[in-house]
Amino acid sequence: MKRLNTQVAIVGAGPGGLLLSHLLQRSGVDSIVLERRSREYVEKRVRAGLLEGGTVDFLREAGLADRLEREGLVHEGFVFRFGSRAHRMPFTELTGRTVHMYGQQELVKDLIRARTAAGARLWFDVPDAEPLGLDTDTPTVRCTVAGEPVEIGCDFVAGCDGFHGVSRRSVPPGTFSTYERTYPYAWLGVLAEAPPAAEELIYAVHSRGFALHSMRSPSVSRLYLQVEAGERVENWPDERIWKELHTRLDIDGAPELAEGPILEKSCVALRGFVTEPMSYGRLFLAGDAAHIVPPTAAKGLNLAVADIKVLATAFGEFYASGDRTALDGYSAACLPGVWQAQEFSDWMSGLLHRPPEGRVFDGRLQDARLQSVVNSPAAARRFAENYVGLARERTPAPGGRP
């Protein structure tokens, strides 16, 4: 078996793992990144596309925002549609912050190019990574690289391999406390070669269910429909999708939704999930490996970047001085912001999604909350501060349960 050594072994080449590797190199810390999927798959995997202003600022400081700033779409507000009327939420006017629409797969491409240009050890098609010895001072990761068995000795393992990844499952049973909420609906998401019908996002609340009109470029739209939990994509031919999107999104006096070829469609379950703590021994979890939020408020990618910012700084301090204080405080530093994002994502999900059949009381509450958000300046400001990430940035780190 071939033996290699590094300081931080990173499992997962999503945005979190790639960003961590980039930041570690800037601090003079060596890493190896292992990804079970192919590079082609990772670069085409369509995920979230809304980047908070703080996330963009951090990527800019890291030297990773050149293409994002050229091609990303800057937004200063969005539109609620309900009751056959449009109501604009001017979040930049309320907070001074903007957001960028820039597909996660595009950010991943930028990160991969930056890592390969820097000569990083970034290996794809590694399906069997196995972290071992996480409770010792000499952990390892065993895997197969290009058909050859490899054992990677390291100081630490960073689990950035998502909700279904191996990292979280590599610790003894009962180590983590997990908290989960499942929702009685799912999202049918489509990527369509069709110009956006509006310059800003549209969140539509309709008696048939929620719909979201988003965009990835001036010629590509990203659209979502609320569907029943467990719904199958096969039940939604293109014609049915467009008909339902028109029903939920079109209103009098506004441009009609433009149709075009559907390039991709998928159904996504909505769940909230948090692992506490976010570390064990020499293993540190980040992003979806540690927490999942419903996609309603688009916090998943932004939370992953926030985790990596804390983790990279902690690793840098350890290797500069040998001080583990920041590493030991990683969970306590991250979890308050994670729970704040969970709370807002849950609240926004209730605000926008049609309640289950027969829950008339919930429907009336939803109507009242929507009216409050669009008619109360105080409620609008609170909403906007959460939406752009400002409220989470203000969440004090002390108080997270280690």
Steps between C-alpha positions, in 0.01 A plus 500: 500500500633841402554736795453877469503778756329837531394735775125509427321228303180644352221260405271659242567738210187709524531873561585449868785254451649687205480835678663355812788359294549838332504690830734250664754537222488877543597439865779259408308190606509190279186304411372218281142508367315175423174495304298186429339641185662591170609854425242518221221401738602750767527786251153429358320436829238778517443632850428832669570825323446781752811641665463741788702820494724377783574182306592698190723731705683201646550338158628832371752525784611144423568590137221277368237747376628617161253305285228533761523878477502491119213255452305495825167684508479761775158529665369775725153360564250233408126473446232325702193403296185406685136592475553578128726793594873568503678638806870593472740436790778765458755326722794718394306813586419346838844359584761648266586147380466334160502133402648333192336232289781266395449125469683283750639290218662814355666576832621139515654538153681814615630325811618191310685716249665694781606179678635331188686816397662500844611139459276370777460128564135481397382153408164404351340156457600389850189309613636324809658762727507364856609727787663301782655575837306822544535483879881473479774749421578318175180457296510352151278481196510180296376510143566392144652752260524409130462133592777506761438452877617808689528588868521870579650595834386838628459723804129567442210389279249755369166340412356710218323214324135589548205353683548148358881505526722258690654750742214537747445122495864434591461578870375260769119475530357744751784749462284766336162632600290558190190715463275468199177635357333365187246701303175372343594630156786495252632714215490407134787698351564559130779669308363646178656661197264795524564868573384611846161670501627754754830650611443391860390182673127435534362314801140404423249383761202333332209281605658218295835542676818703507705583187836672460633670190878536509775531241853389425574732207315732258406192298454227762226485765483290815142427611343309787157363587371381835396135463403224738775335703619189318382626160672343198648698213347251256156634590593843366538518121616837366153608391359446850790690658454808280125499551538493877772767497276731298209438738701586810727775368311700234298801613325776307719791402829309530706338219395142437739221588720412201519132405794309356663157497530346847862396546469331837232411753514349847299467821657612827367412844493782753663434833679671784790315662772595749784296650637600839786532549652557156825326591634181654865451589695593188190514276327829418171506309398793281210590274239236420699235687405685819169667418226520239249784462191504279588681176229763542736767634807387299724472807676167436796621293536816706512298822767273351717802418445635853615166648810493281591856593506400869672165439774636273581772753515243779735274304717800415530594867589143596777468245634847574518460879394147602198649679187280469266750664328605177473140379350390828253788476399427140153361580423772751598763244287354217187357661325824605506619137391156379195505727418857405498393133287198590248723675468741209489221240224326696306825544533590133390150399183544705449846354506382138380140475136399480408324827388136482141439395245588765721721715294814445627667817859474373391654171350799675818549703702485179284776348548718808877453500528585131300818554724593791821452300384718210318766704708544817837678459628334817399152383645565154832612649523195723426276203756678280775480762450124523473456124832672421682330790549811710303364796713184508822701490380684810427177689749480789720190497487425877213275599543226241490163673833321448 
